[in-house]
Amino acid sequence: MQATSDHSLQGTEKLGKLRFLCTPEISKEITGHGIGGDDHVVWDKRFPEMVKEAQEAFDKLVAKGYKAMLPGGASVKRFDPEAEEIIMICPAVGG
């Protein structure tokens, strides 16, 4: 899967962003670029393939234990391509 950087897209009212904190390994798996830290996947609602890639990223992160929330704090159970932003909260690691 190849993530799209948001600076290359026009018409931002059609864009959605899936944000997540991660290791470089998870970043490589989800986005293909492996930067780690604060990473994201951007989709344009007008392009089904981009929505599909964002949905797949969402599903992979949920499978890894991430929880999804909207910026206002509401919990999200399923990927919503109409959302402007979905924030994925990484699972807590304890010892």
C-alpha positions, 0 to 999 in steps of 0.5 A: 500500500502506498500512502499519499501525502496531503500536500499533493492533493487539491480540494481539501474538502474531499480529504480525510486523514487517518493519524497514528503514532507508530514505530518505523516498522508499523509505519513501513507496513501501513504506509510503505515509507517507514518514518515512524512517530506521528504518521498518517494516511490521507484519502480523497473521498472521490477516489474509491482506491484511496478510500480502500487503502485507508480502510485497509490501514484502519483495519490493520491498525485495529488488528494491532490493538489500536482504538479509533477516535474522532477529534472530539473524542467520540469512539469509532468502531468502523472506518468512515470515509466521510470523516475528516480525521480519524485518530488511531490510539496505540495500544498501551504497553505495560510491564 
